[in-house]
């Protein structure tokens, strides 16, 4: 952890930590549940000591991961030593598991809000997303760059293709979630060269498509139009709400204007939230229009932008 923390600091990367509540050595099942009371008490003491070390010895943490949630409370430790960290699952969760390990958010259920009381806090998934929810709990979509979470000698052939990773991005980040893509070190303690190269390709591809917009606009109300200076070929539209004011859009349509001036609807959806990427038929357009069909309050659209995959 000390080495990792130093590397992250040198590279300007925020550091997060995963501490598994499940522990076979101490007979702790998912969530840190031990069968007998004495064993539970002993294990909780060990876990709390581990968590305290992790949050006090290696610098500021941006996220703390409790895989499988937690059956006991460590809120006092989090409040004292990591008050600004996002917490994945557990009683203090501020972010929730999407519900699969394939890195995507279900297309029709990308809401950031949930209703309290539907499930035990810290065990919500995308399935519990509710536009009328009373608590903000964004989705985090986790996935593996190979077929396993831990490094193996015989699965290089399972390294995901660039196309697979870009699709994953568009179905996770492009549906308002955080994408956590697993990279596991080999016996040298480093990320395998092939995996690192693929990650670099992935980043370059996202930057090439989404780093600079062909055209972009923002606005308030039921309609926002973005119009490039001349007709352009595009195949992606990015929609974003100002989520500081909540998710107000409930239903929307995306229209493109062709060279003849007519409008055609090419996409419809429900949640926009932080970001929604719509793949549209590749073609030349002179303008693109977002129409908000249903909303709660006045829609506040932070961005409607046009992009082209390379």
Residue, then its C-alpha position, 0 to 999 in steps of 0.5 A: x500500500x505504501x508503494x502504491x500510495x507513493x505511485x498514485x501521488x507521483x502520478x497525480x491519481x486519486x487513491x482508493x482502497x478495497x477492504x474485503x469484509x469476507x475473510x476465510x481465515x477468520x471464517x467471515x462470510x459475505x459482509x463480514x458475518x461470523x457464525x458465533x458471537x465471540x468470533x464476530x466480535x473478534x473479527x470486527x476488532x481485526x477489521x476495524x484495525x485494518x481499516x484504521x491503518x488503511x485510512x491513516x497510513x497512506x494519505x487521503x482516500x477518494x473511495x473506500x470499497x466494501x465488497x458485498x456490503x458490511x453487516x457491522x458499522x464502521x461509520x465512526x472510522x470513516x467519519x474521522x479518517x475519510x470524511x470526503x471519500x466515496x463509500x461503495x456499499x455498507x451502511x455508509x454507502x454513497x455509491x452503489x453497485x450496478x448489479x453486474x460485473x460486466x461494466x454496464x448500466x441497464x439502459x432503462x434504469x440509469x437513475x441516480x436516486x433511490x427510495x430509502x427503505x426499499x433495501x438495507x442501505x448499502x445493498x442497492x443496485x441499479x434495479x432500485x433506481x427510482x426517478x422519484x427517489x429521496x436519496x442520491x446514490x449513483x451507480x458504479x459499474x465494475x468490470x475486468x479487463x481480462x476474464x478474472x479479477x486476479x492475474x493468471x498465467x493462461x488468460x492473456x487471450x481473454x484481454x478485452x478488445x478495444x471495441x469491447x472497452x469502448x462499448x463498456x464505456x458508453x454503456x456505463x459512463x455513457x449512462x451516468x455511472x462511474x466505470x471501475x475497470x479492474x487491472x491486476x498486477x502480475x508477479x512483478x507487482x506491475x500491470x502486465x505490458x499488454x494490459x497497460x498498452x490496451x488501457x492506453x489505447x482505450x484512453x486514446x480512443x475515448x479522447x479522440x471521440x469525446x475529448x473535443x465536440x464537433x458542436x455543443x450547446x447548453x440551455x434551460x427548458x424543453x428544447x436545446x439545439x446545437x448547430x455546427x457552422x456547416x453540415x457535419x458527419x456525426x454518430x454520437x450525441x452526448x447529453x448532460x444535465x446540471x445534476x447539482x439541481x437534480x435529475x429533472x428530465x424524465x423522458x426525452x427525444x433526440x432529433x437530427x436535421x438533415x440537409x433538406x431541413x427536415x427533422x428526424x427522431x433518432x433516439x429516445x430515452x428516460x434518464x439523462x443525469x450526469x451524462x447520456x451518450x446516444x449512438x445515432x445513425x452515422x450521417x451528415x447533419x446540420x443541427x441536432x435537437x434535444x426535446x424534453x418530453x417529460x420533466x420535474x421542474x424546468x430542465x437544466x441542460x448542461x450540454x448537448x454535444x456532437x461527436x464522431x467515432x474515428 
